[in-house]
Amino acid sequence: MELHESVTHKNGRQRKPVLPADNMRHQEAKSSDMDTEEEETLLWTEENHSKVRKGIKEELGSVLLLLFLYVLQGIPLGLAGSIPLIMQSKNVSYKDQAYFSFVFWPFSLKLLWAPLVDAIYFQQFGRRKSWMVPTQYLLGIFMLYLSVTVDSLLESDEHKGPDVITLTAVFFMLAFLAATQDIAVDGWALTMLSRENVGYASTCNSVGQTAGYFLGNVLFLALESADFCNKYLRFEPQEKGIVTLSDFLFFWGIVFLVSTTLVAILKKENNQMDLKKKKREETQGVMETYKLLFSIVKMPTVFTFCGLLLTAKIGFSAADAVTGLKLVEAGVPKAQLALLAVPMVPLQILLPLIISKYTAGPKPLDIFYKAFPFRLLIGLGYALLVWWTPSVKQEEGYPVYYYAVVLLSYAFHQVALYSMYVATMAFHAKVSDPVIGGTYMTLLNTVTNLGGNWPSTLALWLVDPLTSKECQGAASQTCGSPEEAGLCVKEGGTCVTVLDGYYVESVVCVVIGLTWWLLLGKRLRRLQEESPQAWHCKSSK
């Protein structure tokens, strides 16, 4: 279920696990953007900082700045993750949810414009600030615009629903800007910190984005919920939560504008590298970078691996993309679903540490292969959970044991998910050509993310066409479309779901997943037996 992407920071669309430093970079689409420059940058930092070793206390200000910038990055992602749950409570169609799911694509596609961010900049202003400052200003402006218009965009009545197209366009731009800011901050982190402390950049990344996502998603949904606030935070009930979406957007819009101005004025980039070691750090030409990516993809082993990555997650799409929305549709409070992410944090920190012990060997994809069928079975378990949910609803809400069952099922799902994810990242690190490791890793991670995005969007899109409804109480009326459903109600009838498309999808996805596991899973494992030379790009030698 992922209890929907909003609960688990799937930025893709799953929470970014923290992997051991000796294993690999720890994130989905982000996991190697910083590596792209690291190959050259660390040469400079090692040479220039070996003479003067800096303790973390001397660079505490830079570490805190990086942490803050990553927190800001997580805010729009968290807000974007909360919108599907809000829309679902307003009874939008799953086709509309599919439209909005494109909001989560930019972080998976940023490889397409990352070379431009690296190559084009104003040297006097700063290589990274040239992109970070404008993108953060635009993020603040978009948030202020949304603070004025979001209520009307989400407004729904019996005649019309939320303006999903406009919401998708605006939040897509927010995600695009956040992804661009991420590229710039990742690159700045490598020169902002000394060689001894550059490892803290990864920690700032993980902790900052997770904290920002938590603020923009879990905390917001809790404070926006009137039921949650009345139950836990107020002495006298009120109709609305403590904060509204417009208030939240306005506050963070101001924070973005003010903080960006302060960074632009007060924080200088370290330009010594550009002046003293310009040739060594000189940015690779944009066209050369794209040609290199194409040459990597053309290699037979990489091409086969990419095809497997793009199809492996089809079997999980219904469980991951639709289950959380179905629970909201059944009446489970969205704030309670969001809060289920909190007790999962320790598990999500420990799981990569434990799993990495089993993926550190020569065949990390064996763990992927073994976890695959268990994750498929958990998907069927989610379908049973959705079917069971209406029967346990009480007048005052859902009992504690229900949430315990949801939390337990979510924990099992996380074990299977992280087993596959850590195994995949370990294999990426194992096969990437060290000469072009950053570009290589970024490409593989991008394909991995796309392999999760497109099936989720398709799964959302197909729920409504696969759902069968009939009009009861009004002769000769049907419920095949919203207009027909309106006529049914107008004639005194009621549209009743005969067959929910979610259950159809769940079964079909499991069948497709098992077929993939039986026919292609062994092909995936055999890739581990290929020689290192089969993965190395000739143009990199």
C-alpha positions as CSV (number, residue, x, y, z in Angstrom):
1,M,0.0,0.0,0.0
2,E,2.8,2.4,1.0
3,L,-0.3,3.8,2.7
4,H,-0.1,6.0,-0.3
5,E,3.1,7.8,-1.4
6,S,2.3,10.7,0.9
7,V,3.0,8.5,3.9
8,T,6.4,7.1,2.9
9,H,8.2,9.8,1.0
10,K,8.3,8.0,-2.2
11,N,9.7,10.6,-4.3
12,G,9.8,9.0,-6.2
13,R,7.8,7.5,-4.0
14,Q,9.3,5.7,-1.0
15,R,11.2,6.9,2.0
16,K,14.9,7.3,1.3
17,P,16.7,4.8,3.4
18,V,20.1,5.6,4.9
19,L,22.6,3.1,3.8
20,P,26.1,2.5,5.4
21,A,28.7,4.9,4.1
22,D,30.9,2.0,2.9
23,N,28.0,0.5,0.9
24,M,26.5,3.1,-1.4
25,R,24.8,6.5,-1.6
26,H,21.4,6.2,0.1
27,Q,18.7,7.7,-2.0
28,E,16.4,7.0,-5.0
29,A,16.7,9.7,-7.7
30,K,19.2,11.6,-5.5
31,S,21.5,8.7,-4.8
32,S,24.2,9.7,-7.2
33,D,23.7,13.3,-8.4
34,M,26.4,14.3,-5.9
35,D,28.7,11.6,-7.2
36,T,28.6,13.1,-10.7
37,E,31.0,15.9,-9.6
38,E,32.6,14.0,-6.7
39,E,35.1,12.2,-9.0
40,E,36.8,15.5,-9.8
41,T,35.9,17.6,-6.8
42,L,37.3,15.2,-4.2
43,L,40.7,15.3,-6.0
44,W,40.7,19.1,-5.4
45,T,39.5,18.9,-1.8
46,E,41.9,16.2,-0.9
47,E,44.8,18.2,-2.2
48,N,43.8,21.5,-0.7
49,H,42.5,20.4,2.6
50,S,45.1,17.8,3.5
51,K,47.3,20.5,4.9
52,V,44.7,22.1,7.1
53,R,42.3,19.6,8.7
54,K,39.0,21.1,9.9
55,G,36.9,19.7,12.7
56,I,33.2,19.6,12.4
57,K,32.9,22.5,14.9
58,E,34.7,24.9,12.4
59,E,32.2,24.0,9.7
60,L,29.1,23.7,11.9
61,G,27.5,26.7,10.2
62,S,27.9,25.1,6.7
63,V,26.5,21.8,7.9
64,L,23.5,23.6,9.5
65,L,22.9,25.5,6.3
66,L,23.0,22.4,4.2
67,L,20.5,20.7,6.6
68,F,18.2,23.7,6.4
69,L,18.4,23.8,2.5
70,Y,17.4,20.1,2.4
71,V,14.6,20.7,4.9
72,L,13.3,23.4,2.6
73,Q,13.5,20.9,-0.3
74,G,11.4,18.4,1.5
75,I,8.5,20.8,2.3
76,P,7.0,21.0,-1.3
77,L,7.5,17.3,-1.7
78,G,5.6,16.6,1.5
79,L,2.8,19.0,0.5
80,A,2.5,17.4,-2.9
81,G,2.2,14.0,-1.1
82,S,-0.7,15.3,1.0
83,I,-2.8,16.6,-1.9
84,P,-3.9,13.1,-3.1
85,L,-5.3,12.3,0.3
86,I,-7.1,15.6,0.5
87,M,-8.5,15.1,-3.0
88,Q,-9.6,11.6,-2.1
89,S,-11.7,12.9,0.8
90,K,-13.5,15.1,-1.8
91,N,-14.4,12.0,-3.9
92,V,-12.3,12.8,-7.0
93,S,-12.0,10.1,-9.6
94,Y,-9.0,7.8,-9.8
95,K,-8.3,9.2,-13.3
96,D,-7.8,12.5,-11.6
97,Q,-5.5,10.9,-9.1
98,A,-3.5,9.5,-12.1
99,Y,-3.2,13.0,-13.5
100,F,-1.8,14.3,-10.2
101,S,0.6,11.4,-9.9
102,F,2.7,13.0,-12.6
103,V,3.7,15.5,-9.9
104,F,6.1,12.8,-8.5
105,W,7.9,12.3,-11.8
106,P,10.4,15.3,-11.8
107,F,12.7,13.8,-9.2
108,S,13.0,10.6,-11.3
109,L,13.7,12.6,-14.5
110,K,16.1,15.2,-13.3
111,L,19.0,13.4,-15.0
112,L,17.6,15.0,-18.2
113,W,18.5,18.5,-17.1
114,A,21.2,17.9,-14.5
115,P,24.0,18.4,-17.0
116,L,22.6,21.9,-17.9
117,V,22.6,22.9,-14.2
118,D,26.2,21.8,-14.0
119,A,27.3,23.6,-17.1
120,I,25.5,26.9,-17.2
121,Y,26.1,29.5,-14.4
122,F,27.3,33.0,-13.6
123,Q,30.8,32.6,-12.2
124,Q,30.8,35.9,-10.3
125,F,27.6,35.0,-8.4
126,G,28.5,31.4,-7.8
127,R,28.1,28.1,-9.7
128,R,25.5,26.7,-7.4
129,K,23.9,29.9,-6.2
130,S,23.2,30.7,-9.9
131,W,20.5,27.9,-9.8
132,M,19.7,27.6,-6.1
133,V,18.7,31.2,-5.5
134,P,16.3,31.6,-8.5
135,T,14.7,28.2,-7.9
136,Q,14.1,28.9,-4.3
137,Y,12.6,32.3,-5.1
138,L,10.3,30.7,-7.6
139,L,9.3,28.0,-5.0
140,G,8.4,30.8,-2.6
141,I,6.4,32.7,-5.2
142,F,4.5,29.6,-6.3
143,M,3.7,28.8,-2.6
144,L,2.4,32.4,-2.1
145,Y,0.3,32.1,-5.3
146,L,-1.1,28.7,-4.1
147,S,-1.9,30.2,-0.6
148,V,-4.3,32.5,-2.3
149,T,-5.8,30.1,-4.9
150,V,-5.5,26.6,-3.4
151,D,-8.9,26.7,-1.5
152,S,-10.7,27.5,-4.7
153,L,-8.7,24.9,-6.7
154,L,-9.7,22.2,-4.1
155,E,-13.3,23.4,-3.7
156,S,-15.9,20.9,-4.8
157,D,-19.7,20.7,-4.8
158,E,-22.4,18.6,-6.5
159,H,-21.7,20.2,-9.8
160,K,-17.9,20.2,-10.0
161,G,-14.9,18.7,-8.2
162,P,-11.4,20.1,-7.5
163,D,-9.5,21.7,-10.4
164,V,-7.1,18.8,-10.8
165,I,-5.4,19.9,-14.0
166,T,-4.4,23.3,-12.4
167,L,-3.3,21.6,-9.2
168,T,-1.2,19.1,-11.1
169,A,0.4,21.9,-13.2
170,V,1.3,24.0,-10.2
171,F,2.6,21.2,-8.0
172,F,4.5,19.7,-10.9
173,M,6.3,23.0,-11.1
174,L,7.0,22.9,-7.4
175,A,8.4,19.4,-7.7
176,F,10.5,20.4,-10.8
177,L,11.9,23.4,-9.0
178,A,12.7,21.3,-5.9
179,A,14.5,18.7,-8.0
180,T,16.5,21.5,-9.7
181,Q,17.4,23.0,-6.3
182,D,18.4,19.5,-5.2
183,I,20.9,19.2,-8.1
184,A,22.4,22.6,-7.1
185,V,22.6,21.9,-3.4
186,D,24.1,18.5,-3.9
187,G,26.9,20.0,-6.0
188,W,27.4,22.9,-3.5
189,A,27.7,20.5,-0.6
190,L,30.9,18.9,-2.1
191,T,32.7,22.3,-2.1
192,M,31.1,23.9,0.9
193,L,32.5,21.3,3.2
194,S,36.1,20.2,3.6
195,R,37.3,16.8,2.6
196,E,37.2,15.5,6.2
197,N,33.6,16.6,6.6
198,V,32.1,16.1,3.2
199,G,30.5,12.9,4.4
200,Y,28.1,15.0,6.5
201,A,26.5,16.1,3.3
202,S,24.8,12.7,2.9
203,T,23.5,12.9,6.5
204,C,22.2,16.4,5.9
205,N,20.5,15.2,2.8
206,S,18.8,12.2,4.4
207,V,17.8,13.9,7.7
208,G,16.9,17.3,6.1
209,Q,14.6,15.9,3.3
210,T,13.0,13.5,5.7
211,A,12.3,16.2,8.2
212,G,11.0,18.6,5.5
213,Y,8.7,15.9,4.2
214,F,7.5,15.1,7.7
215,L,6.7,18.8,8.2
216,G,4.9,19.2,4.9
217,N,3.0,16.0,5.1
218,V,2.5,14.3,8.4
219,L,2.6,17.4,10.6
220,F,0.4,19.4,8.2
221,L,-2.2,16.7,7.8
222,A,-2.4,16.3,11.5
223,L,-2.8,20.0,12.2
224,E,-5.1,20.5,9.3
225,S,-7.5,17.8,10.6
226,A,-10.3,19.1,12.7
227,D,-10.9,15.7,14.2
228,F,-7.2,15.2,15.2
229,C,-7.0,18.7,16.7
230,N,-10.3,18.4,18.6
231,K,-9.3,15.1,20.0
232,Y,-5.7,15.7,21.0
233,L,-4.9,19.5,20.9
234,R,-8.1,21.4,21.9
235,F,-10.3,21.7,24.9
236,E,-13.3,22.9,22.9
237,P,-14.1,21.4,19.4
238,Q,-14.0,23.6,16.3
239,E,-15.0,23.0,12.7
240,K,-11.4,23.4,11.3
241,G,-8.0,22.3,12.2
242,I,-5.3,24.6,13.8
243,V,-3.9,25.4,10.3
244,T,-5.3,25.4,6.8
245,L,-3.5,24.6,3.6
246,S,-3.4,28.2,2.5
247,D,-1.9,29.3,5.9
248,F,0.7,26.6,5.7
249,L,1.7,27.6,2.1
250,F,1.8,31.3,3.0
251,F,4.1,30.7,5.9
252,W,6.6,28.5,4.0
253,G,6.4,30.8,1.0
254,I,7.6,33.7,3.2
255,V,10.3,31.4,4.7
256,F,11.6,30.5,1.3
257,L,11.8,34.1,0.2
258,V,13.5,35.4,3.3
259,S,16.0,32.6,3.8
260,T,16.9,32.6,0.1
261,T,17.6,36.4,0.3
262,L,19.9,35.8,3.3
263,V,21.8,33.0,1.7
264,A,22.2,35.0,-1.5
265,I,23.7,37.9,0.4
266,L,25.6,36.3,3.3
267,K,26.9,33.0,2.0
268,K,29.7,33.0,-0.4
269,E,30.7,30.1,-2.6
270,N,34.2,28.7,-2.4
271,N,35.7,29.8,-5.7
272,Q,39.2,28.8,-5.1
273,M,38.7,25.6,-7.0
274,D,37.5,27.6,-10.1
275,L,40.5,29.8,-9.9
276,K,43.4,27.5,-9.0
277,K,42.2,24.1,-10.4
278,K,39.9,25.2,-13.2
279,K,41.1,22.6,-15.7
280,R,40.7,19.8,-13.2
281,E,37.2,20.8,-12.2
282,E,36.1,22.1,-15.5
283,T,32.6,20.9,-16.3
284,Q,32.1,18.3,-18.9
285,G,30.4,19.5,-22.0
286,V,26.6,19.0,-22.0
287,M,26.5,17.2,-25.3
288,E,29.4,14.9,-24.1
289,T,27.4,14.0,-21.0
290,Y,24.3,13.1,-23.0
291,K,26.4,11.1,-25.5
292,L,28.0,9.2,-22.5
293,L,24.6,8.3,-21.1
294,F,23.5,7.0,-24.5
295,S,26.7,4.9,-24.8
296,I,26.0,3.4,-21.4
297,V,22.4,2.4,-22.3
298,K,23.5,0.8,-25.6
299,M,25.6,-1.8,-23.8
300,P,23.8,-5.2,-23.9
301,T,24.0,-5.9,-20.2
302,V,22.9,-2.4,-19.2
303,F,20.1,-2.4,-21.8
304,T,18.8,-5.7,-20.5
305,F,19.1,-4.6,-16.9
306,C,17.2,-1.3,-17.6
307,G,14.4,-3.3,-19.3
308,L,14.0,-5.5,-16.2
309,L,14.1,-2.5,-13.9
310,L,11.3,-0.8,-15.9
311,T,9.0,-3.8,-15.6
312,A,9.8,-5.3,-12.2
313,K,7.4,-3.2,-10.2
314,I,4.3,-3.7,-12.3
315,G,3.2,-6.4,-9.9
316,F,3.3,-4.0,-6.9
317,S,1.6,-1.0,-8.5
318,A,-2.0,-1.5,-7.3
319,A,-0.8,-2.1,-3.7
320,D,1.6,0.8,-3.7
321,A,-0.4,3.4,-5.5
322,V,-4.1,2.7,-4.7
323,T,-4.4,1.1,-1.3
324,G,-3.9,4.2,0.8
325,L,-6.5,6.1,-1.3
326,K,-9.0,3.2,-0.9
327,L,-8.6,3.4,2.9
328,V,-9.4,7.1,2.8
329,E,-12.3,6.4,0.6
330,A,-13.5,3.8,3.1
331,G,-13.5,6.5,5.8
332,V,-10.1,6.1,7.5
333,P,-8.9,9.6,8.6
334,K,-6.1,10.8,6.4
335,A,-4.3,12.3,9.4
336,Q,-4.3,8.9,11.1
337,L,-2.8,7.3,8.0
338,A,-0.1,9.9,7.8
339,L,0.8,9.5,11.5
340,L,1.4,5.8,10.9
341,A,4.7,6.9,9.2
342,V,6.0,8.0,12.6
343,P,6.5,4.6,14.3
344,M,8.0,3.4,11.0
345,V,10.9,5.8,11.1
346,P,13.1,3.6,13.4
347,L,12.3,0.5,11.3
348,Q,13.2,2.4,8.1
349,I,16.6,3.4,9.6
350,L,17.4,-0.1,10.9
351,L,16.3,-2.1,7.9
352,P,19.0,-0.8,5.4
353,L,21.7,-1.4,8.1
354,I,20.5,-5.0,8.6
355,I,19.8,-5.8,5.0
356,S,23.1,-4.4,3.7
357,K,24.9,-7.2,5.6
358,Y,23.3,-9.7,3.2
359,T,23.7,-7.6,0.0
360,A,27.4,-6.8,0.5
361,G,28.4,-10.0,-1.2
362,P,29.0,-10.8,-4.9
363,K,25.2,-11.5,-5.6
364,P,23.1,-8.8,-4.0
365,L,20.2,-9.4,-6.4
366,D,19.5,-12.8,-4.7
367,I,17.9,-10.8,-1.9
368,F,15.8,-9.0,-4.5
369,Y,14.7,-12.3,-6.0
370,K,13.8,-13.9,-2.7
371,A,11.8,-10.8,-1.4
372,F,9.9,-10.4,-4.7
373,P,7.1,-13.1,-4.1
374,F,6.6,-12.0,-0.5
375,R,6.0,-8.5,-1.6
376,L,3.4,-9.7,-4.1
377,L,1.6,-11.7,-1.3
378,I,1.6,-8.6,0.9
379,G,-0.2,-6.8,-2.0
380,L,-2.9,-9.4,-1.8
381,G,-3.0,-8.9,2.0
382,Y,-3.6,-5.2,1.4
383,A,-6.5,-6.0,-0.8
384,L,-8.0,-8.1,2.0
385,L,-7.3,-5.2,4.4
386,V,-9.3,-2.8,2.2
387,W,-12.1,-5.3,1.9
388,W,-12.1,-5.8,5.7
389,T,-12.0,-2.1,6.6
390,P,-15.7,-1.1,6.3
391,S,-16.8,-4.0,8.5
392,V,-14.8,-2.8,11.5
393,K,-15.8,0.8,11.4
394,Q,-17.6,2.0,14.5
395,E,-19.6,5.2,15.2
396,E,-16.7,6.8,16.9
397,G,-14.3,5.7,14.2
398,Y,-11.9,2.7,13.9
399,P,-10.8,0.7,16.9
400,V,-7.2,0.6,18.1
401,Y,-6.7,-3.0,17.0
402,Y,-7.6,-2.0,13.4
403,Y,-4.7,0.5,13.3
404,A,-2.5,-2.1,14.9
405,V,-3.3,-4.5,12.0
406,V,-2.6,-1.7,9.5
407,L,0.7,-0.8,11.1
408,L,1.8,-4.5,11.2
409,S,0.9,-5.0,7.6
410,Y,2.8,-1.8,6.7
411,A,5.8,-3.0,8.6
412,F,5.9,-6.3,6.7
413,H,5.6,-4.3,3.5
414,Q,8.6,-2.1,4.5
415,V,10.7,-5.2,5.1
416,A,10.0,-6.5,1.6
417,L,10.3,-3.1,0.0
418,Y,13.6,-2.3,1.6
419,S,15.1,-5.7,0.9
420,M,14.5,-5.1,-2.8
421,Y,15.6,-1.5,-2.7
422,V,18.8,-2.0,-0.8
423,A,19.7,-5.0,-3.0
424,T,19.1,-2.9,-6.2
425,M,21.3,0.0,-4.9
426,A,24.0,-2.5,-3.9
427,F,24.0,-4.0,-7.4
428,H,24.1,-0.5,-8.9
429,A,27.2,0.3,-6.9
430,K,28.8,-3.0,-7.8
431,V,28.5,-2.8,-11.5
432,S,28.9,0.9,-12.2
433,D,32.0,1.8,-14.1
434,P,34.3,3.6,-11.6
435,V,35.7,5.9,-14.3
436,I,32.2,7.4,-14.8
437,G,30.6,6.2,-11.6
438,G,28.5,9.3,-10.9
439,T,26.8,9.4,-14.3
440,Y,26.4,5.6,-14.4
441,M,24.8,5.4,-10.9
442,T,22.5,8.3,-11.7
443,L,21.3,6.7,-14.9
444,L,20.5,3.4,-13.2
445,N,18.7,5.1,-10.3
446,T,16.7,7.1,-12.8
447,V,15.6,4.0,-14.6
448,T,14.7,2.4,-11.2
449,N,12.5,5.3,-10.3
450,L,10.8,5.4,-13.6
451,G,10.1,1.7,-13.2
452,G,8.0,2.6,-10.1
453,N,6.4,5.8,-11.4
454,W,4.8,4.6,-14.7
455,P,3.1,1.5,-13.3
456,S,1.7,3.6,-10.3
457,T,0.2,6.2,-12.7
458,L,-1.2,3.5,-14.9
459,A,-2.7,1.6,-11.9
460,L,-4.5,4.8,-10.8
461,W,-5.7,5.4,-14.3
462,L,-7.3,2.0,-14.7
463,V,-9.2,1.8,-11.4
464,D,-12.3,3.5,-12.7
465,P,-12.6,1.7,-16.1
466,L,-12.2,-1.6,-14.3
467,T,-14.9,-0.7,-11.7
468,S,-18.5,-1.9,-12.4
469,K,-21.4,-0.1,-10.9
470,E,-25.2,-0.4,-11.3
471,C,-28.1,2.0,-10.5
472,Q,-30.4,0.6,-7.8
473,G,-33.8,2.2,-7.3
474,A,-34.1,3.8,-10.7
475,A,-35.2,1.7,-13.7
476,S,-33.3,2.0,-16.9
477,Q,-30.5,4.1,-15.4
478,T,-26.8,3.2,-15.3
479,C,-23.7,4.5,-13.5
480,G,-21.1,4.2,-16.2
481,S,-20.0,7.8,-16.1
482,P,-20.3,10.8,-13.7
483,E,-23.2,12.1,-15.8
484,E,-25.0,8.8,-15.7
485,A,-24.5,8.6,-12.0
486,G,-26.0,12.0,-11.6
487,L,-29.0,11.0,-13.6
488,C,-29.4,7.9,-11.4
489,V,-29.4,10.0,-8.2
490,K,-31.8,12.5,-9.8
491,E,-34.2,9.7,-10.6
492,G,-34.1,8.6,-6.9
493,G,-31.7,5.8,-7.4
494,T,-28.3,5.0,-5.9
495,C,-25.1,3.9,-7.6
496,V,-23.8,0.7,-6.0
497,T,-20.4,-0.8,-6.8
498,V,-20.7,-4.3,-8.0
499,L,-17.0,-4.9,-8.7
500,D,-14.3,-2.6,-7.5
501,G,-11.5,-2.2,-10.1
502,Y,-9.0,-2.1,-7.3
503,Y,-9.6,-5.8,-6.5
504,V,-9.3,-6.6,-10.2
505,E,-6.0,-4.7,-10.4
506,S,-4.7,-6.4,-7.3
507,V,-5.2,-9.9,-8.7
508,V,-4.0,-9.0,-12.2
509,C,-0.9,-7.3,-10.8
510,V,0.0,-10.3,-8.7
511,V,-0.4,-12.6,-11.7
512,I,1.8,-10.3,-13.8
513,G,4.3,-10.1,-10.9
514,L,4.5,-13.9,-10.5
515,T,4.9,-14.3,-14.3
516,W,7.7,-11.7,-14.2
517,W,9.4,-13.5,-11.3
518,L,9.2,-16.9,-12.9
519,L,10.2,-15.9,-16.4
520,L,12.5,-12.9,-15.9
521,G,13.6,-13.1,-12.3
522,K,16.3,-15.7,-13.1
523,R,17.5,-13.6,-16.0
524,L,18.0,-10.8,-13.5
525,R,20.0,-13.0,-11.2
526,R,22.2,-14.2,-14.1
527,L,23.3,-10.6,-14.7
528,Q,25.3,-11.0,-11.6
529,E,27.5,-13.5,-13.3
530,E,28.5,-11.1,-16.1
531,S,32.2,-10.0,-16.0
532,P,33.0,-6.5,-14.8
533,Q,34.1,-5.7,-18.4
534,A,30.5,-6.3,-19.6
535,W,29.4,-3.3,-17.6
536,H,32.3,-0.9,-18.4
537,C,31.7,1.7,-21.1
538,K,34.4,1.7,-23.7
539,S,34.3,5.5,-24.1
540,S,35.3,5.9,-20.5
541,K,38.6,4.1,-20.9
